[in-house]
Amino acid sequence: LSIDDLLVPEVFALHQNYPNPFNPVTKIKFSNDSNDIVKITVFSLMGEKVATIMNKNLVPGTYDVSWNGRNTSGQVVPTGMYFYKIESGGRSLQGKMLFLK
């Protein structure tokens, strides 16, 4: 536990996933500055929803959420670029990641 873990974030922020490129799992790190529902969705390059990897109420803090490269049906997605979008309190941020089989 570091001093950073004890501080309450003052911003809504999204960090680059790690590792990237990834197979089979990547972690998406984000900071939430309010007590609100946080939703994280993965989309294909074509804008199709691939998976919702988080949709729950969180207190302010910094979090890591993992994605296993699987879609909503549990199937492994094709190799390629994907976008991840985090939404909370009417705000949204997005990043991109590369899945390699």
N, C-alpha and C positions, 0 to 999 in steps of 0.2 A: 504494500500500500504506500503510495507516494503522496506528497502534499497535493499534487494535482488531482488525485482521486477524492480528496476531501473538499475541494472547492466546488461551489455550485456554479455551473456555467452561466455566463451573462449573455450568451448569444445562442441562436439556433444555427448550428453549423454541421456540415457534412464533410467527412474526410475521405480521401481516396481509399478504395477497398484494398485489402492486402491478403494474400499475394495477388498480383495482377500482371500478366495473365495467370489464370488459375485452373486447377483440376486436382481433386474433385470439389474442394470447398474454398470459399473466400469469406473474409470478414469485412463488414461494412461498419465503420465507426462513425458515430454522430453525437452531437451534444444537443440537449433539449433544455431550454431556459424557462419553461412553464409547465404547470400541471395540466396536461392535455393529452388527447388521443394522438398517437403517432402511427402513421401508416407508411410502410415501405413496400413499394411495388417494383417488380422487375419487368421491363418491356423489351421486345425485340427491336431491331433497327427499323422495322416497318411500323412500329408503334403499337404492336399487339401486346396485350397483357400476357405475361408468361407465368408470373407467380406473385402472390402477396406474401411477403415473408414476415411482416409484423403489422398488427392492427390492434393496438391496445393503449390504455391510459398509462402514462408514465409520469413520474415526478421529475423535477429538474435533475439532470445528471448527464454523465457521458456513458454511452452504451456501445457495445459491439453486438452486431447481429450477424449470424452466419447464413450463407446461401450455399446449397449443395449442388447447384447446377441442374436442378430438376424443376419441371413445370408443375402446375396445379394438379395434374393427373399423376404425378410421381415419376414421369418419364424423364430421362436425361435429355437435356436440350442439345441441339446441334452446335458444333463449334462455331464461334462467331462473337461479334460485338453485341453487348447488351447494355441497356441503360437502367439505372436504379434511381427511383424517385422517392424522396421522403417528404411527407406532408404532415403539418401540425399547425393548428390554430390559423388556418387560412393561408399559411405560407408553404412554399415548396422549394426544394433544392434537388438537383440531380447530378449524377456522375455517370461515367461509363466504365465498363469492364470487359475483358476479353476472356472467354471460356475456350479452352483448348482440350480436345479429347486426346 
